[in-house]
Amino acid sequence: LRGKMGAGLNRMNIYTVRYATQALSDLIVEKGEEAAKRGVCIAYDSRLLSEEFAWEAACTLSANGVAVHIFDELRPTPELSFSIRELGAIAGINITASHNPKEYNGYKVYWEDGAQLPPQHAKQISERLKQIDIFADVKTYSKDEALKSGLISVVGKELDDQYLTKVLAESVGKRYVDQAASNFRIIYSPIHGTGYRLVPEALQRLGIQHLLTVPEQMMPDGHFPTTKSPNPEDKEALQLAIKMAEKEDVDVIVGTDPDADRVGVVVRNHKGEFISLTGNQIGVLLADYLLQIRKNNGTLPDNAVIIKSIVSTDMVKKIAESYNIQVLDVLTGFKFIGEKMKEFEETNEYSFIFGFEESNGYLAGTYARDKDAIVATVLIAEMACYYYLKNMTLYDALCNL
């Protein structure tokens, strides 16, 4: 669900959140006691009312006898995807409207594999919503009752550490970071979102020494006071970072959206002007970098596969061809990439190494089943260091491709 916040069935409010959660609860309860016991992970972003909506969902689940693992504060979407599998939950809920303007919020449901809800379960929930009344058929608790039920556990920073360990395990060229670290500089902005804590932490663990951040955008704030829309695809959202880059003479700017699942990159072109790379351009740069370095490292599996959405660039097929690697197309929506990952995990037909969508969503590795701006930022920084050592910018690398 995604919409403006306000009263009404076509808006995001506590009643529509409870209503959707009741239908999800019914689906879980129908699967039996074991499913209810495994519970649902809940995360939320920095938007207005996100925390309230997350707790409304927790109260409805617990009133239906379903266990809940709720994060103690805002977290990136990919960490929710990771936590579902890590904690063995049956499902997950994320309260976010991604990169929409501040008037919006949303409600995203995930299933036990960590990917967004598969079509058959989405259909079951939609059918259930037609059968139940938004007021009369919704069970809920107050927050106190929910906490007393013994069904709610609060998830803290211990999971952040496990998640970051998995993210950093996807690094393929830390040696380039170590060689470039004393001179290489990069600017990062979370655009008032959930990346504010974990992205700088990941980059520091990677070995980046000169990380500049945009002070005005480091605090989570659902009003997004410094930009019209917190969309990192849009150069306008990174104007403060660009001003900083001009003053500090930095070539690479990275921004993440409020729920830190999508990433934007701004670089200088050959005229010295700052330009936004498109989602497709970032995708081909990352794909080429990963294939090139993995081949050099001897870590490129023979059955490696890149998965992209059907609307994303076919240029990646040319790049993959030169490494004898397969590229598969799926329908638009990262859940379809997640579906293929699950299938290959069961059949071993392919080894997934990278997935992307032209809407600036990327994933390397199988620890999560949704796009992850944190792993993407780590790889972009590492790739920028690799080219920096060759006296090239990311823009040069793109022109070469």
QUILINGI-V586965 format. One record per residue. N is the residue number from 1. PSI is psi in whole degrees, -180 to 180 (999 if undefined). Layout:
n & psi
N & PSI
N & PSI
This chain:
n & psi
1 & 142
2 & 136
3 & 177
4 & 153
5 & 137
6 & -177
7 & 146
8 & 157
9 & -23
10 & 23
11 & 162
12 & 119
13 & 176
14 & -29
15 & -41
16 & -31
17 & -46
18 & -41
19 & -50
20 & -39
21 & -33
22 & -44
23 & -39
24 & -43
25 & -44
26 & -42
27 & -42
28 & -46
29 & -38
30 & -29
31 & -6
32 & 172
33 & -40
34 & -44
35 & -43
36 & -36
37 & -36
38 & -36
39 & -177
40 & 131
41 & 137
42 & 130
43 & 166
44 & 159
45 & -162
46 & 7
47 & 161
48 & 136
49 & 4
50 & -46
51 & -42
52 & -45
53 & -37
54 & -44
55 & -32
56 & -43
57 & -43
58 & -40
59 & -38
60 & -43
61 & -48
62 & -34
63 & -22
64 & 8
65 & 18
66 & 131
67 & 154
68 & 137
69 & 102
70 & 136
71 & 147
72 & -18
73 & -179
74 & 146
75 & 154
76 & 147
77 & -47
78 & -28
79 & -32
80 & -47
81 & -45
82 & -44
83 & -31
84 & -47
85 & -36
86 & -40
87 & -1
88 & 30
89 & 160
90 & -28
91 & 177
92 & 152
93 & 135
94 & 128
95 & 106
96 & 153
97 & 31
98 & -116
99 & 13
100 & 162
101 & 169
102 & -21
103 & -12
104 & 153
105 & 176
106 & 174
107 & 115
108 & 131
109 & 138
110 & 158
111 & -177
112 & -21
113 & -1
114 & -3
115 & 164
116 & 156
117 & 127
118 & 157
119 & -40
120 & -37
121 & -35
122 & -40
123 & -43
124 & -41
125 & -43
126 & -43
127 & -42
128 & -39
129 & -30
130 & -24
131 & -24
132 & 155
133 & 138
134 & -25
135 & -58
136 & -35
137 & 9
138 & 123
139 & 140
140 & 160
141 & 162
142 & 167
143 & -40
144 & -45
145 & -42
146 & -45
147 & -35
148 & -20
149 & -18
150 & 5
151 & -5
152 & 125
153 & 139
154 & 129
155 & 130
156 & -154
157 & -13
158 & -33
159 & -30
160 & -42
161 & -45
162 & -40
163 & -48
164 & -34
165 & -43
166 & -42
167 & -48
168 & -19
169 & -15
170 & -6
171 & 136
172 & -10
173 & 49
174 & -31
175 & -32
176 & -37
177 & -46
178 & -38
179 & -33
180 & -15
181 & -36
182 & -21
183 & -29
184 & 135
185 & 144
186 & 148
187 & 137
188 & 141
189 & 132
190 & 0
191 & 51
192 & 21
193 & -163
194 & -9
195 & -7
196 & -30
197 & -46
198 & -30
199 & -51
200 & -38
201 & -45
202 & -43
203 & -38
204 & -42
205 & -31
206 & -28
207 & 7
208 & 123
209 & -33
210 & 79
211 & 118
212 & 139
213 & 158
214 & 104
215 & -42
216 & -19
217 & 6
218 & -22
219 & 129
220 & 132
221 & 115
222 & -9
223 & -13
224 & 59
225 & -18
226 & 4
227 & 153
228 & -44
229 & 131
230 & 53
231 & 111
232 & -11
233 & -25
234 & 121
235 & -31
236 & -37
237 & -18
238 & 21
239 & -41
240 & -38
241 & -38
242 & -43
243 & -41
244 & -41
245 & -37
246 & -42
247 & -39
248 & -5
249 & 56
250 & 143
251 & -21
252 & 128
253 & 133
254 & 135
255 & 146
256 & 152
257 & 173
258 & -33
259 & 10
260 & 41
261 & -12
262 & 151
263 & 143
264 & 150
265 & 132
266 & 131
267 & 167
268 & 139
269 & -171
270 & -14
271 & 0
272 & 6
273 & 148
274 & 128
275 & 150
276 & 131
277 & 143
278 & 165
279 & -37
280 & -40
281 & -43
282 & -40
283 & -46
284 & -36
285 & -47
286 & -42
287 & -47
288 & -44
289 & -48
290 & -43
291 & -43
292 & -50
293 & -40
294 & -38
295 & -45
296 & -38
297 & -13
298 & 26
299 & 21
300 & 109
301 & 150
302 & -32
303 & 29
304 & 148
305 & 144
306 & 136
307 & 132
308 & 162
309 & 156
310 & -26
311 & 0
312 & 161
313 & 141
314 & -5
315 & -32
316 & -26
317 & -39
318 & -42
319 & -48
320 & -38
321 & -40
322 & -14
323 & 9
324 & 41
325 & 145
326 & 142
327 & 131
328 & 142
329 & 138
330 & 170
331 & 162
332 & 135
333 & 126
334 & -20
335 & -27
336 & -30
337 & -44
338 & -39
339 & -45
340 & -39
341 & -43
342 & -44
343 & -45
344 & -28
345 & -35
346 & -38
347 & -18
348 & 21
349 & -40
350 & 158
351 & 115
352 & 128
353 & -26
354 & 140
355 & 146
356 & 160
357 & 149
358 & -13
359 & 34
360 & 31
361 & 131
362 & 148
363 & 131
364 & 137
365 & 171
366 & 11
367 & -25
368 & 167
369 & 29
370 & 163
371 & 148
372 & 108
373 & -17
374 & -47
375 & -35
376 & -42
377 & -41
378 & -47
379 & -34
380 & -44
381 & -44
382 & -44
383 & -41
384 & -37
385 & -41
386 & -47
387 & -32
388 & -40
389 & -19
390 & 12
391 & 36
392 & 150
393 & 173
394 & -32
395 & -42
396 & -45
397 & -40
398 & -43
399 & -40
400 & -43
401 & 999
